[in-house]
């Protein structure tokens, strides 16, 4: 059995019940059969409450239906028995020898255990993080990075051909604000006294970039800016209009030199972003430039296609996309009256480009505050003749940091934020990666810094890593060759705790498949905690290294299998499998 694909026992149990239902109630849809894993071992390996759901339709008691379904179950090489429990639940128990067979299977497959070909090599692009290159990555970006990287790993493990992409917003207003902010700090270094805009970027990194420019180029970019501030709208009453006026003035005063400062700050921040993510264990196959969409004419081409299809109209000098036709709450501007394209125009062309590159499916990982943006992007794709179902958007809530029970403030432009680098330095990569995926991505996440740093079993990442360290400790005490355990007979494994561990190991491929199907890598984190709990209980209550050779080898094989599955799951989340704690 070790060389074969390990059976999907839950699907097998569901199939048995579907056949039984067809016999008991031929007119009832098989979709009525739902099989779950019970929380308690005494309720079997799989449980089904369909008899309770079918009672009204069949006009029979749930227990009668459950009894009839069990009686009609086809013979199975895997199932030991099925029982009616409570008001009409069906509990299904696997044969002990079937459970034990997972150990040699895991040891034979090693790192491949849990991987599948379900994705059939379909091309999936996962675009995530895509932070504006206007400052260091903060802890909010960190959650998107951890989620996106883990999701991509899970999809790859499920047989998809995955491309990881970062969309570089290098052509928008935020970049202009960063350029202005850096230039004004440069002027201050040169002795110019000015009222630095409160809504410009305030972080120390801006001062550092200004200083670098000053060292490299001296006074080259100094300009007289008194008139610039005098003619700008009042910053107190119109802060954004004032900022736009300062940007326009900077472009006029600097002329061709503006491009240098723009390219310099972009390179600095993008390089810092790349380095930070690589240190976090997050890498990308493609860094896609927003500016390239304009330089290559892709934006104009996408807009022309929408125009030709009759999906645009002109009003008040601006061009509008009829997004209300496609489920959006109102129509959207794609080109302003001054001729400039909106962010929406570049987003349309970017997503068109994704599918022109041949991806079967595209997954965008966005902040939860972009929820309202989904229907207009999908609507634009539909208008361009692309099936909008091929685009999925996974929403990620920002993480909120707590230190000493107090919320840590965050404001990007104000410069009052905790960077991802600072977080990693404080709690470590492993804790950061694991804590970020402890909840479903669209759920609020409170990140307790004190808990993440604690070396106690209350700390979930410490708890799961400690389980692997204990596996390594057993091997160190034993001193034998783990490769030889592939031939160990698992038959001596009879304890309830051993059966519980075996059941948990059997579950792993199913967990990976579900995580891929639901785009939910937190399933892996949940599973790790459950497997670690089962192993810690077993380790604390059971003598693993015993004189009886057969039992000793069987328990060593089981422990080794646990270690292998822990490592496989850790790899999906980007967490290290430590050997000592």
C-alpha distance (Angstrom), angle and dihedral (degrees) to the residues before:
residue distance angle dihedral
X1 . . .
X2 3.81 . .
X3 3.79 92.7 .
X4 3.82 94.7 48.3
X5 3.80 130.5 80.6
X6 3.77 104.4 -87.5
X7 3.80 111.4 -113.7
X8 3.79 120.1 -104.5
X9 3.75 96.0 -125.5
X10 3.79 98.0 -173.8
X11 3.80 90.9 53.1
X12 3.80 88.1 46.0
X13 3.82 91.5 52.4
X14 3.80 90.8 47.6
X15 3.80 89.9 50.6
X16 3.80 91.6 52.3
X17 3.79 91.2 51.3
X18 3.80 92.0 46.9
X19 3.79 90.1 55.3
X20 3.78 89.9 46.8
X21 3.80 90.9 50.5
X22 3.79 91.1 50.7
X23 3.78 87.6 56.4
X24 3.81 97.4 43.2
X25 3.82 98.0 39.5
X26 3.82 111.1 12.0
X27 3.78 94.4 -177.1
X28 3.80 96.6 55.4
X29 3.80 121.1 97.0
X30 3.80 116.6 -112.8
X31 3.81 88.2 -133.5
X32 3.78 85.6 81.9
X33 3.83 88.3 75.8
X34 3.80 113.2 93.0
X35 3.81 119.3 171.9
X36 3.80 121.7 -164.7
X37 3.77 137.5 175.9
X38 3.79 109.4 -107.3
X39 3.78 119.2 -130.5
X40 3.78 93.7 -130.5
X41 3.82 125.0 57.3
X42 3.80 92.4 -139.1
X43 3.82 87.5 67.9
X44 3.79 90.6 62.0
X45 3.77 132.5 -114.6
X46 3.80 94.7 -65.8
X47 3.78 133.0 21.0
X48 3.78 133.7 -164.8
X49 3.81 128.6 -166.3
X50 3.80 95.5 -176.0
X51 3.79 92.0 115.1
X52 3.79 88.8 64.9
X53 3.81 91.1 48.9
X54 3.80 92.9 48.3
X55 3.81 97.1 47.8
X56 3.80 96.4 92.9
X57 3.80 95.3 45.0
X58 3.81 93.7 46.6
X59 3.83 94.3 38.2
X60 3.80 90.8 -133.9
X61 3.77 133.7 113.4
X62 3.81 115.6 -91.2
X63 3.80 92.2 -120.9
X64 3.82 91.4 52.7
X65 3.80 90.3 50.6
X66 3.81 91.9 46.9
X67 3.80 91.5 49.2
X68 3.80 91.2 49.7
X69 3.81 92.0 48.5
X70 3.80 92.2 51.2
X71 3.79 91.0 48.5
X72 3.83 89.3 52.6
X73 3.80 95.9 47.8
X74 3.82 111.9 125.5
X75 3.79 117.6 -122.9
X76 3.79 114.2 -86.9
X77 3.82 132.9 -165.1
X78 3.81 89.3 -145.7
X79 3.81 106.2 43.0
X80 3.81 120.0 84.7
X81 3.80 97.1 -175.8
X82 3.78 146.2 -28.8
X83 3.81 124.7 -140.2
X84 3.78 139.3 -169.7
X85 3.78 112.2 -124.8
X86 3.79 134.4 -175.2
X87 3.77 117.3 -27.7
X88 3.80 93.4 -9.7
X89 3.79 111.0 -46.1
X90 3.80 118.5 149.1
X91 3.79 115.7 -139.6
X92 3.81 119.3 -165.7
X93 3.81 123.0 -161.1
X94 3.80 125.0 -159.9
X95 3.79 120.9 -138.7
X96 3.85 111.9 -96.8
X97 3.81 91.9 -126.1
X98 3.81 89.3 54.0
X99 3.78 90.3 54.5
X100 3.79 92.1 47.7
X101 3.80 91.4 52.8
X102 3.81 89.4 72.2
X103 3.82 91.2 73.5
X104 3.82 98.9 65.0
X105 3.79 88.0 38.9
X106 3.81 92.3 57.3
X107 3.78 92.8 44.4
X108 3.79 91.1 50.8
X109 3.81 95.3 48.2
X110 3.81 97.9 38.5
X111 3.80 111.0 172.6
X112 3.82 90.5 6.3
X113 3.81 93.4 65.4
X114 3.80 108.2 112.8
X115 3.78 94.2 22.3
X116 3.79 120.0 113.6
X117 3.80 144.8 175.4
X118 3.79 94.2 -122.3
X119 3.81 92.1 120.2
X120 3.81 91.4 58.7
X121 3.82 89.7 -145.1
X122 3.80 92.5 -69.3
X123 3.79 110.1 169.0
X124 3.79 112.5 -110.6
X125 3.76 126.0 178.5
X126 3.79 116.9 -155.3
X127 3.80 111.2 -165.4
X128 3.78 113.2 -170.3
X129 3.79 145.4 157.0
X130 3.84 93.2 16.4
X131 3.79 89.3 166.5
X132 3.79 118.8 179.5
X133 3.82 105.5 -98.1
X134 3.79 90.6 -125.5
X135 3.78 100.6 110.5
X136 3.79 145.0 -17.5
X137 3.78 118.8 -43.2
X138 3.78 110.8 -96.7
X139 3.79 131.4 -152.8
X140 3.81 91.7 -88.7
X141 3.79 90.3 59.7
X142 3.80 87.5 47.4
X143 3.79 92.2 64.4
X144 3.79 91.4 50.7
X145 3.81 89.6 48.5
X146 3.81 94.3 49.6
X147 3.79 92.7 44.9
X148 3.80 95.6 45.2
X149 3.81 94.5 46.4
X150 3.81 92.5 47.2
X151 3.81 91.8 46.3
X152 3.80 91.3 50.9
X153 3.82 89.8 49.9
X154 3.80 92.0 49.9
X155 3.81 92.0 49.2
X156 3.80 91.4 48.6
X157 3.82 89.5 49.9
X158 3.81 87.6 53.7
X159 3.78 93.3 57.4
X160 3.81 103.1 -94.4
X161 3.80 123.2 136.1
X162 3.81 98.3 -123.2
X163 3.79 128.5 -163.8
X164 3.81 117.2 -168.7
X165 3.81 113.5 -149.2
X166 3.81 137.0 -174.9
X167 3.81 116.0 -159.5
X168 3.81 108.9 -145.6
X169 3.82 111.4 -147.4
X170 3.79 94.4 -152.2
X171 3.81 99.7 142.7
X172 3.79 107.2 57.1
X173 3.78 144.2 90.3
X174 3.79 94.0 -90.2
X175 3.79 89.8 64.0
X176 3.80 89.6 50.7
X177 3.81 89.5 52.4
X178 3.80 89.9 52.1
X179 3.81 91.8 48.4
X180 3.82 90.6 49.7
X181 3.81 91.7 46.4
X182 3.81 92.3 51.3
X183 3.78 93.7 45.4
X184 3.81 92.9 50.0
X185 3.81 90.5 51.0
X186 3.80 87.8 49.1
X187 3.79 89.3 53.8
X188 3.80 90.1 50.4
X189 3.79 89.3 53.7
X190 3.77 87.5 54.2
X191 3.81 91.8 55.4
X192 3.80 100.3 -95.0
X193 3.81 113.4 144.0
X194 3.79 112.1 -146.3
X195 3.79 142.6 151.2
X196 3.80 101.9 -103.7
X197 3.84 107.8 -142.8
X198 3.77 113.6 -106.1
X199 3.83 90.6 -141.6
X200 3.81 94.6 52.0
X201 3.81 121.1 94.5
X202 3.79 108.9 -72.5
X203 3.80 104.0 -177.3
X204 3.78 123.8 123.0
X205 3.81 89.0 -118.7
X206 3.83 87.2 71.0
X207 3.80 90.7 56.3
X208 3.80 89.9 47.8
X209 3.82 92.2 53.6
X210 3.81 90.4 47.4
X211 3.79 89.4 51.4
X212 3.80 91.5 50.7
X213 3.81 90.6 52.7
X214 3.80 90.0 48.1
X215 3.81 91.9 52.1
X216 3.80 93.5 46.4
X217 3.81 99.9 41.9
X218 3.77 108.4 17.9
X219 3.82 112.5 -157.4
X220 3.80 97.2 -14.1
X221 3.80 94.3 115.2
X222 3.81 98.8 40.5
X223 3.80 113.6 124.9
X224 3.79 136.8 169.7
X225 3.82 104.9 -103.4
X226 3.79 103.8 172.0
X227 3.79 93.4 105.0
X228 3.79 90.8 44.2
X229 3.81 92.3 63.2
X230 3.80 93.4 39.2
X231 3.79 93.9 57.6
X232 3.81 96.5 42.3
X233 3.84 117.7 99.6
X234 3.78 116.0 -95.0
X235 3.80 106.6 -76.1
X236 3.79 93.1 -149.0
X237 3.82 93.9 56.0
X238 3.83 100.9 29.8
X239 3.81 107.1 21.7
X240 3.80 97.7 164.9
X241 3.80 94.8 43.0
X242 3.80 88.7 49.3
X243 3.80 90.4 51.4
X244 3.81 91.7 49.9
X245 3.79 90.2 51.1
X246 3.81 91.1 51.4
X247 3.82 90.2 50.1
X248 3.80 91.6 51.1
X249 3.79 90.0 47.5
X250 3.81 92.5 49.2
X251 3.80 90.5 52.1
X252 3.81 90.3 50.5
X253 3.81 95.6 46.6
X254 3.81 95.9 43.6
X255 3.78 97.0 40.9
X256 3.80 110.4 176.1
X257 3.81 89.9 -1.3
X258 3.80 89.4 70.3
X259 3.81 89.1 73.0
X260 3.81 91.0 57.2
X261 3.79 93.9 54.5
X262 3.81 89.9 44.1
X263 3.80 92.7 51.5
X264 3.80 92.3 43.3
X265 3.80 96.6 53.0
X266 3.81 90.9 42.3
X267 3.80 92.3 52.6
X268 3.81 91.8 46.0
X269 3.78 96.1 49.7
X270 3.79 95.8 39.4
X271 3.78 91.2 48.6
X272 3.79 90.5 49.7
X273 3.80 89.8 48.8
X274 3.82 92.9 51.0
X275 3.78 92.3 48.5
X276 3.79 93.0 47.0
X277 3.78 92.8 50.7
X278 3.79 93.6 46.3
X279 3.80 89.6 53.2
X280 3.81 86.7 50.6
X281 3.80 89.8 55.2
X282 3.81 93.7 -108.1
X283 3.80 120.3 127.6
X284 3.80 135.0 170.1
X285 3.78 134.3 -144.4
X286 3.79 92.7 -151.6
X287 3.81 135.9 26.6
X288 3.79 103.5 -163.5
X289 3.82 119.4 -159.6
X290 3.81 119.0 -139.2
X291 3.81 87.6 -155.7
X292 3.82 89.6 60.5
X293 3.81 88.6 64.4
X294 3.79 89.0 64.2
X295 3.79 97.1 36.9
X296 3.82 91.8 53.3
X297 3.81 95.3 43.7
X298 3.82 94.1 -115.8
X299 3.80 93.1 131.2
X300 3.78 92.9 52.2
X301 3.80 91.1 46.1
X302 3.83 93.5 51.2
X303 3.80 91.6 47.7
X304 3.80 90.7 48.0
X305 3.81 90.0 53.3
X306 3.79 91.1 52.0
X307 3.80 89.6 47.7
X308 3.80 92.9 50.1
X309 3.80 90.7 50.2
X310 3.79 91.6 53.5
X311 3.81 96.9 -112.3
X312 3.82 97.4 122.9
X313 3.78 133.9 70.5
X314 3.80 135.5 177.4
X315 3.80 123.1 -121.2
X316 3.81 128.8 165.5
X317 3.79 89.3 -7.0
X318 3.82 94.0 -57.4
X319 3.78 128.7 106.0
X320 3.80 116.6 -124.4
X321 3.79 132.8 -162.6
X322 3.81 114.5 -136.7
X323 3.80 92.0 -127.8
X324 3.81 91.7 151.6
X325 3.81 86.3 73.4
X326 3.80 88.3 63.8
X327 3.78 102.9 48.2
X328 3.81 100.9 -79.3
X329 3.81 117.6 131.0
X330 3.82 92.8 -121.1
X331 3.79 142.4 -5.9
X332 3.81 119.1 -80.1
X333 3.79 134.7 -138.1
X334 3.79 114.1 -120.4
X335 3.81 98.4 171.6
X336 3.80 123.6 30.4
X337 3.78 125.0 -138.1
X338 3.84 88.7 -101.4
X339 3.80 89.6 60.9
X340 3.80 95.9 -107.6
X341 3.79 117.5 133.7
X342 3.80 119.4 -125.6
X343 3.79 126.5 -125.4
X344 3.78 86.5 -102.2
X345 3.80 91.2 62.1
X346 3.79 92.2 54.7
X347 3.81 90.8 44.8
X348 3.81 90.2 53.7
X349 3.79 92.6 50.8
X350 3.81 91.5 44.0
X351 3.79 93.1 54.8
X352 3.78 91.8 44.4
X353 3.79 87.4 53.1
X354 3.80 91.2 52.1
X355 3.77 92.5 60.1
X356 3.79 92.6 40.7
X357 3.80 85.8 59.7
X358 3.79 88.2 63.4
X359 3.79 105.0 -105.1
X360 3.78 114.3 156.7
X361 3.78 92.2 -157.1
X362 3.78 133.1 15.5
X363 3.79 124.8 -157.4
X364 3.80 118.5 -166.1
X365 3.79 117.7 -165.2
X366 3.81 107.6 -151.3
X367 3.75 136.8 170.4
X368 3.79 112.8 -96.4
X369 3.83 89.9 -113.7
X370 3.84 88.1 70.1
X371 3.82 93.1 65.0
X372 3.79 92.6 112.4
X373 3.78 91.0 54.1
X374 3.80 93.8 65.6
X375 3.84 100.3 79.3
X376 3.80 94.0 49.3
X377 3.83 93.4 51.4
X378 3.80 91.4 45.9
X379 3.78 89.1 46.0
X380 3.79 91.6 53.1
X381 3.80 90.6 50.8
X382 3.80 90.8 50.9
X383 3.79 89.9 49.5
X384 3.82 88.5 53.1
X385 3.80 92.1 51.7
X386 3.81 97.3 -102.7
X387 3.81 118.3 130.9
X388 3.84 103.0 -113.0
X389 3.81 89.6 -151.0
X390 3.81 86.8 73.8
X391 3.82 88.5 69.7
X392 3.79 119.2 72.7
X393 3.78 122.6 -177.8
X394 3.81 118.3 -155.1
X395 3.79 111.8 -161.2
X396 3.79 121.6 -144.8
X397 3.77 124.0 -163.0
X398 3.77 117.2 -142.9
X399 3.76 117.1 -105.2
X400 3.79 118.4 -118.1
X401 3.79 115.6 -145.2
X402 3.77 123.0 -140.1
X403 3.80 125.3 -167.6
X404 3.82 121.0 -179.4
X405 3.79 87.3 -7.8
X406 3.81 92.3 -58.6
X407 3.79 126.3 115.6
X408 3.81 113.8 -113.9
X409 3.84 110.5 -131.8
X410 3.81 121.3 -123.7
X411 3.81 130.0 -165.9
X412 3.79 118.2 152.0
X413 3.78 101.2 -159.8
X414 3.79 92.2 40.6
X415 3.77 89.5 55.1
X416 3.79 91.8 -127.5
X417 3.77 101.0 126.2
X418 3.77 140.2 108.8
X419 3.77 110.6 -115.2
X420 3.77 123.4 -137.3
X421 3.80 87.5 -117.4
X422 3.79 91.5 55.8
X423 3.79 90.6 48.6
X424 3.79 91.9 50.4
X425 3.78 91.6 48.5
X426 3.78 91.0 50.8
X427 3.81 102.3 44.4
X428 3.83 104.1 12.6
X429 3.79 131.3 -114.5
X430 3.79 95.0 -84.4
X431 3.79 95.7 54.6
X432 3.80 91.3 44.9
X433 3.81 94.2 49.7
X434 3.80 93.3 45.6
X435 3.81 97.8 43.4
X436 3.79 91.1 49.4
X437 3.82 92.3 60.1
X438 3.78 98.1 40.3
X439 3.79 90.6 101.3
X440 3.78 135.7 40.2
X441 3.79 106.6 -82.0
X442 3.81 96.2 -116.1
X443 3.80 92.4 51.7
X444 3.78 124.0 93.2
X445 3.82 113.1 -97.1
X446 3.80 124.5 -153.5
X447 3.81 107.0 -163.4
X448 3.81 109.9 -154.3
X449 3.81 105.8 -156.2
X450 3.79 93.7 -169.6
X451 3.81 92.1 53.0
X452 3.81 92.2 46.4
X453 3.81 90.6 55.8
X454 3.79 96.9 44.2
X455 3.79 120.0 106.8
X456 3.77 96.1 -142.6
X457 3.75 138.0 104.7
X458 3.82 87.9 -105.1
X459 3.79 86.8 72.2
X460 3.83 104.5 82.3
X461 3.82 96.5 -151.9
X462 3.80 91.6 47.5
X463 3.80 88.4 48.3
X464 3.82 95.2 54.0
X465 3.80 95.0 39.9
X466 3.79 89.5 49.9
X467 3.80 88.8 58.4
X468 3.81 90.3 58.6
X469 3.80 91.1 45.1
X470 3.80 88.2 55.1
X471 3.80 90.3 51.9
X472 3.81 88.3 53.2
X473 3.81 90.4 47.6
X474 3.81 90.8 55.0
X475 3.80 90.2 51.7
X476 3.79 91.3 47.8
X477 3.80 91.5 52.2
X478 3.79 91.0 46.8
X479 3.79 96.4 46.0
X480 3.81 94.9 -164.3
X481 3.80 133.4 125.9
X482 3.79 110.8 -86.4
X483 3.81 91.8 -157.4
X484 3.78 89.7 70.0
X485 3.80 90.8 60.4
X486 3.81 91.7 76.0
X487 3.78 88.2 83.8
X488 3.81 94.7 46.6
X489 3.80 113.9 124.9
X490 3.83 108.7 -122.6
X491 3.82 92.9 -161.1
X492 3.86 94.3 104.1
X493 3.82 89.6 63.8
X494 3.80 100.6 103.1
X495 3.82 107.2 132.3
X496 3.79 119.1 113.7
X497 3.81 88.9 -121.8
X498 3.80 89.6 53.7
X499 3.78 91.6 49.7
X500 3.80 89.3 50.3
X501 3.81 90.8 52.1
X502 3.79 91.6 48.1
X503 3.79 91.1 50.9
X504 3.78 90.3 51.4
X505 3.82 92.2 49.7
X506 3.80 91.1 50.4
X507 3.79 88.4 54.7
X508 3.83 96.1 59.5
X509 3.85 100.9 85.6
X510 3.79 88.9 47.7
X511 3.82 90.8 51.7
X512 3.81 91.5 51.9
X513 3.80 91.1 48.5
X514 3.82 91.5 49.6
X515 3.81 91.9 47.0
X516 3.82 89.5 54.4
X517 3.79 94.4 44.2
X518 3.82 93.9 47.8
X519 3.83 95.8 35.8
X520 3.78 86.4 -124.0
X521 3.82 116.0 134.9
X522 3.80 88.6 171.0
X523 3.82 85.1 80.3
X524 3.81 86.5 71.2
X525 3.81 91.9 52.0
X526 3.80 90.8 49.6
X527 3.78 90.7 48.9
X528 3.79 92.4 50.4
X529 3.79 91.2 54.7
X530 3.82 91.2 49.3
X531 3.81 93.7 47.1
X532 3.80 91.2 46.5
X533 3.81 90.5 50.3
X534 3.82 91.7 51.6
X535 3.79 91.4 47.7
X536 3.81 95.7 46.2
X537 3.81 89.7 51.8
X538 3.79 90.9 49.1
X539 3.80 93.6 45.4
X540 3.80 93.3 49.1
X541 3.81 94.9 47.9
X542 3.80 103.1 35.4
X543 3.78 135.6 65.4
X544 3.79 103.3 -134.6
X545 3.81 101.7 -177.3
X546 3.81 103.7 59.8
X547 3.83 133.5 162.6
X548 3.82 94.1 -115.5
X549 3.80 102.9 94.6
X550 3.81 98.1 -151.1
X551 3.80 94.0 46.5
X552 3.80 91.5 43.6
X553 3.81 92.2 53.4
X554 3.80 92.5 44.7
X555 3.80 93.1 52.1
X556 3.80 92.1 44.2
X557 3.80 89.2 51.4
X558 3.81 90.5 50.3
X559 3.81 92.3 49.2
X560 3.80 90.3 47.2
X561 3.80 90.7 51.2
X562 3.80 89.8 51.4
X563 3.81 89.8 51.9
X564 3.80 91.5 50.0
X565 3.80 93.5 51.5
X566 3.79 91.0 46.4
X567 3.81 89.6 54.0
X568 3.79 92.4 46.6
X569 3.79 91.7 52.3
X570 3.81 93.0 43.4
X571 3.80 89.7 54.4
X572 3.81 91.3 56.4
X573 3.81 90.8 54.8
X574 3.80 96.7 40.5
X575 3.81 93.0 -115.4
X576 3.80 123.1 140.5
X577 3.80 120.8 -115.4
X578 3.79 97.6 -134.7
X579 3.80 119.8 -157.4
X580 3.80 99.5 -156.5
X581 3.81 132.9 32.0
